[in-house]
Amino acid sequence: MRDLDRLTERMLRGLASRTSRRSLVGTVGRLLAGAAALPLLPVARAAEQSAPDTDPNSGQTPGFSTGNPQDPGDPTKCDYWRYCAVDGSLCTCYGGTVNSCPPGTEMSPVTWIGTCRNPADQRNYIISYNDCCGGVPWGRCACQNNQGDRPVVRPQNNNEVTWCFGVQSQSYTCTVAVILGVALDQH
């Protein structure tokens, strides 16, 4: 035990002769700050390994439904029936809904339309795709469904245009899909 005491004393005296108190306090502070940040590092935890991927477009999230049997599907995924002609980010991933913009954004009055078939009643509905503008564009939940898309010579039917016109900001954030009505059946 005496040898351990001498070794410890020798190491501490050597450290004291090479460093100042201020540098020692700074080093201890950095170590404490690093120790406090340690829980923030990515760590594979057993409980999280069984959880599915949380990317709404991965196709591996658990099923989410609107809760309405006449409006089936998951509005956070690109294959939701109302998104048959959407091209952009889904507002359901930004805190909005399928019908309303997320907080801090403004719905553009200028829109493009599409006609989508509802699998619940097998009827076609006219869908208005409105861009929500003025927020931060994060680029999440991007979908590009081009069913019924037309060349740019018919801009009212084209989904490649950013439709942030008639609002304060022309910064695109996401797109909503509002049902305008039932489409007439063509025979």
Buried (B, 14 or more C-beta within 10 A) or exposed (E): EEEEEEEEEEEEEEEEEEEEEEEEEEEEEEEEEEEEEEEEEEEEEEEEEEEEEEEBBEEEBEEBEBEEEEBBBBBBBBEBBBBBBBBBBBBBBBBBEBBBBBEEBBBBEBBBBBBBBBEEEEEBBBBBBBBBBBBEEEEEBBBEBBEEBBEEEEBEBBBBBBBBEEBEEBBBBBBBBBBEEEBEEEE
